[in-house]
Amino acid sequence: MKAHLLWPPAALPKTLQALVWSHEFATAAEMEPYLQEVLRPLRPLVLYGRAAGLEPKCHKQEAVY
């Protein structure tokens, strides 16, 4: 059986996304243009989690960064 690869990128479905988990220190204005370039042709879906160093403080085990 021959494997079918989704390459070149033009063959990829337009709804294909990459899930990115980030932290509060990274702003959307910084992250999203960078991720769109690096992950092209995938569309990044960015989830932001807590950073332990920001106020109000939280436990490191419960934080992303």
Secondary structure, DSSP 8 states (H G I E B T S, - for coil): -------SGGGS-TT-EEEEEEETTS-HHHHHHHHHHHTTTSEEEEEEE--TTSSS---GGG---
